[in-house]
Amino acid sequence: MSLRRDFIKIPLAIAAAAALGLTGLPSIAQPLQLLNVSYDPTRELYVEFNQAFSKYWKGKTGQDIAIKQSHGGSGKQARSIIDGLDADVATLGLGGDTDALVKNGGWVAPDWQKRLPHNASPYTSTIVLVVRQGNPKGIKDWDDLARPGVSVITPNPKTSGGARWNYLAAWEFAKRKYGGDAKAKDFVARLYGNVPVLDTGARGSSITFAQRGQGDVFISWENEAYLLEKEFGSKVDVVYPSLSILAEPAVAVVDKNVDRKGTRAVAEEYLKYLYTEEGQDIIGKNFYRPAVSQKAQAKYARQFPKLNLFTIDQAFGGWAKADKDHFADGGSFDQIFARK
């Protein structure tokens, strides 16, 4: 019997069995797989969201889907995609990291921010201060973080999107209070002089502060602060500063990967589901601010105090300029650390 005839017999046998209604043969169909490459504090959000989307997709198409999550510092995650991590969607901590996927290899199309509502940011957040129970160091605002004897926990802006929001929030506060960029730079230098360790991502800094007991204050994503309150109860308090930044985490399909893998349709549906009423409710439940649903915004309004917030465009001219001025090689962050 020839090798050619052996290959022909296999599919014919399967077809004959199907025609006879036989069901004993093992299925050769594999569940659809999707990889969401995200930043540190979204772990809990996407565990719940992925379960909801899987149920929705199964009901709509009859198809099972296995959704995998990857988390780390936002900048580090962007570099992993550039280096070949097979992401279908990128749900990173800031638009600048998604822009890096456009510029470094064309992984994402240049018009990514126009494809979804609210500039492709289905949820927002802000930056707050987490202190020890009873606030023993009396921390009330950003300027307290530069005082002698105050130990500050924040991640590394070179690898963490959250750290960049932290850095820019402190910078803009000082610029307004003390007058000008030179005074802001001096203030931020003193603040970072109080930072004993720079973790690569926000979750690492959260662990350093809450579990390892380092630091007097943790500069934190708002949702991460709520998670710490939920887990550690009265051991931590949240302080809302007088001024903070409107953080707009971005979501995008990784075009080059989904076109190669044939997963564009499900990847696009996955991101659109973040804007549905169920998606927005899950967002609020996990302490992010729903961006588009008035129903979800009203439901979770009590847990989100109204704050004096500025945007990256208003204060820094957008992410491209902020990255160049502050986080690129030789930018203000490097200059500050050259002093140490």
N, C-alpha and C positions, 0 to 999 in steps of 0.2 A: 504494500500500500504506500502510495507516495505521500510525502509531507504535505503537498498541496491539497490532497483529498482529505487528510486529517483536519486541516484548518477549515475546510468547507463544511464538514459534518457537524462541527460544534454549533454554529449558529442555526443550521437547519434543524438540529435536535431541539434547540430552545424554542424555535418558531413552531415546531410541531406540537411541543408540549403546551405552548400558549394557546394554540388553536383548539386543543382538546380540553382546555380549562384546567390543566394541572397546575397546582400551586406549591408543590413541594420543592421546587428548585430555589436555591438561594438568590436573593435579589442582588443585582450588580450595580444598582443605583446608589450613589453616594450623596449624603446631604450636601447642600450648597454651603460653601464656607465664605465667611467675610471676616476681614481683619480690620479692626478699628485701632489705629495708633493714636493715643491720646496723651495728655499730660497728667501730672501726679494726682491732683485731688478729685479727679472724675471717676475713680474706681467704683465707688458705691453707686453713683448716678447711672453709670452704664451697665452695671450688673442688673439693676432693676429695669432699665430701659430696654436692654437686649432681650430680656424675658418677654416683655410686652410686645416688642417688634416681632420676635419669633412666632408668637401666638397669632399676631395679625397677619404675618406673611403666610403662615400655614393655612389660615382660614381663607385668605384671598387666592392662593395659588395651589394649595394642597401639597406644597413642597416644604420639607424640613430644611432648616437652616441652622448652621453652627456658627456662632459669632464669637470670635476670639478678641481679647483685649490686650493691648500693650501700653504700659504706663511708665513715665519717667519725666525728667525735666523737659519742658517743651522744646527748648533749643536742641537739646540732646536727641529728642525724638525726631525732630526735623532732619537732623544730620543722619540718623539711622535710615530714614526713608531715602535720602539722597544716596546713601551708601548701599542701598539695595533691599531694605526691609520691605516685604511684599504687602504694603498697606493698600486696602481698598478705599478707606476713608481716613482722613487726617482731621482729628478734632483737637487742635492744639490750643495753647494758652493765649496766643496773641496773633494778630494778622501778620505781623512781621515774620513770624516763623513759617507761615503758609506762603508768604511771598518768596521766602528762600527756596521753596520747592519749585516755584516758577523759574527763578533765576538760575538755579543750579541743576540743570538737566531737564527742564521742562516737564517735571513730573505732574504739575498742575497747570491748567490753562490760565492765561493772564486774566481772563474775565471771571474768575472763580467767585469773587465777592458779589457779583451782580446776578448770580444764578439762583440765589435763595433770598427770602425776605430778611429785612433788618441787617443788611450788609453781611449776610451769611453768619450772623451771630444769633442763634436761637435762645440764648440765655446770656445774662450779664452777671457781673459780681463787682466787688470792690475790695479795698484793702483796709483791714482793721488791725487793732493791737490786742494781743492776748497776754494777760498778766497772771501772776500767781494769786491765789485766793486772798481776798482782802486788799489787793494792790499795795503790798508793803513798800514799794518804792514811789508810790504816789504818782504814777504815770497817767497823765491826762491828755497829752498831745505829742506831736512829732518832736517838738523841741526838747522834751524830757529824755528822748532816746540818745541825745548827744551829751547828756550830763556825765561828769566823771562818776564812776562806780556803778553805772547801769550796764548790765550785760544784755546784748541784743542778739536774738537768733533770727537769721534770714538766710535764704539760699544764695547761691552764686549766680549773678546776672549773666554770666557767660554761658550757663547751661540751663537755667530755669526761666520760663516765661513769667511766672509769678514773681520772681526776684526782680525782674525788670519793671513790672508794675510797682513793686515796693519802692524801688530806687527812684522812679520818676515821681511817685506820689510825695516822697520826702523832699525831693529836689524842688518841686513846684511850691510846696508849703514854704520852704525856706526862701525861695525867690520872692514870694509875695510878702512874707513877714519881714525879711531883712533887706530886701531890695537888690535885685539883679542876680545874674548868673554866677558872678565871682563869689558873692556871699553864700549863694546856694551850694556852690562847690565846696567851700570851706565847711559849711554845716554838714554836708553829706560825708565829707572826709572824717569829721569828728564822730559822726554816727557809726561809720564803718570801722573806726578805731575801737569801738566798743563791741565789735562782733568777734567772738572767739573762734568760730568755725563756720565755714561756708559749705553747706551740703549741696549736692548737685540738683536737688529738686525740693519742691515745697513739702512733700510727704516726709522726706528725710529730715527736714528742719522741724517738722511737727513732732517726729519721734524724738529728736534731740531735746526738744523743749519739754514735752509732756511725759515721755517714758524714761529718758535719761536724766531729767531734772536739771538740764543746763539752762542758764539764762534767766533774766528777770522779765523779759518781754519777747514775744514772738510776733514778728510782722507777718500777717497771715491773710490768705484769701478769706473772705467772709464765710464761705461755706465750710471751709476747713475749721474755722473758729467754732462754728456751730457743732461740727462733729466732735471737736474736743470737749465742748460743754456737755454734749450728749454722753460721751464716754467717761469723762472724768468728773462730771458734776460740779460740786462746789470747790474743787481744787483749782479751777481757773475762772477768771472773769474776762469779759470782752469789753474793751474800751473803743468807742468810736471817736476818731480824731475830728478836729474841726473842719478839715478839708481832706478829701481823698479823690481817687481817680476812678472813673467809670471804666471798669475792665470789661472788654468785649471779646471773649474767647471765640475763635473762628472755626467753622467746619467746612470741609471741602472734599469732593471726590478726587482721588489720586488718578487722574486721567490716564496716564501712561500704563498703570497697572491694570485698571479695570478693562481697558480696551484689549489688552493682551490676554487677560483671564476670562473675558466674556461676562463680567459681573457688573457692568455699568448700570443696568436696569435696577438691580436690587440695591446697589450702593446709593443710587440717587433716591430711591424710595426710602431707604434707611434714614437719610438725612432729612428728607421732607417730613418724616414721621415725628421728628423733634418739634415740628411746628403745629402738630395736631393737638387737640384738647388733651388727649391722654399723655402725649409727650410733654406738653407744657406743665401738666399736673405733676408728673414724675420729676421734672426739673425743680419745681417749687418744693416738693416733698424732700428733695435732697439738698435744699438750702441754696440753690441758685435762683436768681431772679428771672422769672419767665419774661421773655422779651415781647411776645406778641399777643398772648391770650389775656383778654381783660378778665375773664372768669378766673383764671389761675392767679393773676395779679391780685384780684380782690380777695381770693381765698387765703393767700399767704402774706397779705399786706402787713399783718401784725408783727411778723418775724423780721421784716425788713424796714428799719427806721429810715425816714427821709434824711438824706445827707446832702451836704454841699459838695457836689462832684464836678470835676472838670474832665474833658476828654483829651485823648492823646493828640487829636488834630488841633484843638484849641490851644493847648499849652506848648506843644512840641512840633507842630507842623506835620504830624503823621509819623508812622512807624519808620519809614525809610530815613527820614531826617533824624529821628530819635536814635535809631541804631547807629547811624554814622557818627553823631555827636557824642554818644555816651557809651556804646557797647562794642563798636568795632575796635580792632587793634589800634591802640594809641588814643582811644576816646577818653572821656572823662573818668570812667571807671578804672582804666589802666593807669591813668595819671595819678589818681588817688592812691592806688595800691603801690605805685612806685615810691611814694613817700614813706611807706611803712617799713 
